[in-house]
Amino acid sequence: MGRRAFISGVACGLLVTSLNVNAQRTEKVARIGMLCPVRCEGLAYEALRDGLRSAGWIEGGNLRIEYRAADGKADVLAALAQDLVALKPELIVTIGPQTSRAAKNATGSIPILFVAVADPVRVGLVESLARPGGNVTGLATVVPGGFIGKSLEQLKHAVPTATRIAVLLNPTSETNRTLFALEAPAAARQLGIQFQVLEARTAEEIEPAIDAAVNGRADALYVPGDSLFHNPVQRIPNLAARARLPALYFVPDVVTAGGGLMSYGPDFNEIFRRTALYIDKILKGAKPTDLAVEQPTKYKLVINLRTAKALDITIPKSVLLRADELVQ
């Protein structure tokens, strides 16, 4: 190779290297906001980050996430949502109905992607599941029409002697209020049970509510989906164990990691992992109005046999055979 050719080759190599370095330096960093009702942490959030990495988005690299968490205080959500909007992120991810409502009230232009909302049409977040409309879409956790009844049926089958069921509701949750009111009466008639409705707006109100269930001679406890009730995962299972109350939860982690008796609901880790695909699409230019709301296709029944033994409960074999996961 001649001296001139060698120098030319070196120069080209240096030029390519320089271009690559400059490209890395100037690579755009996408910024999204995340609004959480309690804390932005847990196994589902790790599944979301794993999904983002698979899609090529690395937090701290080409992706920056601005977290805002309400610590279970619904009255601060509006301010937190406005704080995120002021940062002008490319997308706001909201967890649960209350955070989603707060974000929607705060902006009509920044795309909003909700996660873990049971009935987004009924609570007014979207116009329809197929055509959300506006700047909001997301991933639902419940297919409306009989889910409450199906859940209570799992509890009744597991504890056949239970006739009085304490139900823990967060009255600040639109989904809790509407879905339970619509579906619970028919379920009660079909299953031959009575409800004792207990309200908890904050974490501090949960323990008194469980105590009220005991004083009201409840046979079992039903805990619908609400981030306040499932974060941290061991809080209500510990209270239920102390009260000797068999309980059914919505989130599997409360049973597998928190020691709850049983859960019936979607695979939240999978929902959060799939959320990453929607984030990827929106960051690449897709409009929320063009992305249909995704619904779960399967619900999991998870039973903790250790907790059943501690409560001196014998789960019928027919129920155990239907379970998707048994915690030994």
WOBEL-V477489 format. One record per backbone hydrogen bond with DSSP energy under -1.0 kcal/mol. NH is the residue of the N-H (numbers start at 1). CO is the residue of the C=O. E is the energy in kcal/mol with one decimal. If there is no record, write none. Layout:
BEGIN
NH:CO:E / NH:CO:E
END
This chain:
BEGIN
6:2:-2.6 / 7:3:-2.4 / 8:4:-2.4 / 9:5:-2.5 / 10:6:-2.4 / 11:7:-2.5 / 12:8:-2.3 / 13:9:-2.3 / 14:10:-2.7 / 15:11:-2.2 / 16:12:-2.6 / 17:13:-2.5 / 18:14:-2.5 / 19:15:-2.5 / 20:16:-2.6 / 21:17:-2.5 / 22:18:-2.7 / 23:19:-2.5 / 24:20:-2.3 / 25:21:-2.4 / 26:22:-2.1 / 30:62:-2.4 / 32:64:-2.4 / 33:91:-2.8 / 34:66:-2.8 / 35:93:-2.8 / 36:68:-2.8 / 41:39:-1.5 / 46:42:-1.6 / 47:43:-2.0 / 48:44:-1.9 / 49:45:-2.3 / 50:46:-2.3 / 51:47:-2.2 / 52:48:-2.3 / 53:49:-2.4 / 54:50:-2.0 / 55:51:-1.3 / 56:53:-1.4 / 57:52:-3.1 / 60:63:-2.8 / 61:58:-2.6 / 63:58:-1.6 / 64:30:-3.0 / 66:32:-2.9 / 68:34:-2.3 / 70:36:-2.2 / 71:38:-2.0 / 72:37:-2.8 / 73:70:-1.6 / 76:73:-1.6 / 77:74:-1.2 / 80:76:-2.1 / 81:77:-2.7 / 82:78:-2.2 / 83:79:-2.0 / 84:80:-1.9 / 85:81:-2.4 / 86:82:-2.0 / 88:85:-1.7 / 90:31:-2.8 / 92:111:-2.4 / 93:33:-3.2 / 94:113:-2.2 / 95:35:-2.0 / 96:115:-3.3 / 100:96:-1.5 / 101:97:-2.4 / 102:98:-2.2 / 103:99:-2.3 / 104:100:-2.5 / 105:101:-2.2 / 106:102:-1.1 / 107:103:-1.5 / 112:135:-3.1 / 113:92:-2.7 / 114:137:-2.5 / 115:94:-2.3 / 116:139:-1.2 / 123:119:-1.8 / 124:121:-1.3 / 125:120:-2.4 / 126:120:-1.3 / 127:132:-2.9 / 137:112:-1.9 / 139:114:-2.2 / 140:294:-2.9 / 141:117:-1.4 / 150:146:-2.3 / 151:147:-2.5 / 152:148:-2.6 / 153:149:-1.9 / 154:150:-1.5 / 155:151:-1.6 / 156:152:-2.7 / 157:153:-2.3 / 158:154:-1.8 / 159:155:-2.4 / 162:159:-2.1 / 165:194:-3.1 / 166:220:-2.7 / 167:196:-2.6 / 168:222:-2.3 / 169:198:-3.3 / 173:170:-2.1 / 177:173:-2.2 / 178:174:-2.7 / 179:175:-2.3 / 180:176:-1.3 / 181:177:-1.7 / 182:178:-2.0 / 183:179:-2.1 / 184:180:-2.7 / 187:183:-1.4 / 188:184:-2.6 / 189:185:-2.0 / 190:186:-2.2 / 191:187:-2.5 / 192:188:-1.4 / 193:188:-1.7 / 194:163:-2.9 / 196:165:-2.4 / 198:167:-3.4 / 200:169:-2.2 / 205:202:-1.1 / 206:203:-1.2 / 209:205:-1.3 / 210:206:-2.1 / 211:207:-2.4 / 212:208:-2.0 / 213:209:-1.6 / 214:210:-1.8 / 215:211:-2.5 / 216:212:-1.9 / 217:214:-1.8 / 218:213:-2.5 / 219:164:-3.0 / 220:164:-1.1 / 221:246:-2.6 / 222:166:-3.1 / 223:248:-2.9 / 229:226:-1.4 / 235:232:-1.2 / 238:234:-2.1 / 239:235:-1.7 / 240:236:-3.2 / 241:237:-2.3 / 242:238:-2.0 / 243:239:-1.8 / 245:240:-2.7 / 248:221:-2.4 / 249:262:-2.5 / 254:251:-1.4 / 255:252:-1.6 / 256:252:-2.7 / 257:253:-2.2 / 258:253:-1.6 / 260:254:-2.8 / 262:247:-1.3 / 263:302:-2.3 / 264:249:-2.4 / 265:300:-1.7 / 268:266:-1.1 / 271:267:-2.0 / 272:268:-2.8 / 273:269:-2.0 / 274:270:-2.3 / 275:271:-1.4 / 278:274:-1.2 / 279:275:-2.4 / 280:276:-2.5 / 281:277:-2.0 / 282:278:-2.5 / 283:279:-2.8 / 284:280:-1.2 / 285:282:-1.8 / 286:281:-2.7 / 290:287:-1.8 / 291:288:-1.8 / 293:129:-3.0 / 294:138:-2.1 / 300:265:-3.5 / 302:263:-2.3 / 303:325:-2.3 / 304:261:-3.3 / 305:327:-2.2 / 308:304:-1.9 / 309:305:-2.2 / 310:306:-2.2 / 311:307:-1.9 / 312:309:-1.3 / 313:308:-3.1 / 320:316:-1.9 / 321:317:-2.3 / 324:301:-2.4 / 325:301:-1.5 / 327:303:-3.1
END
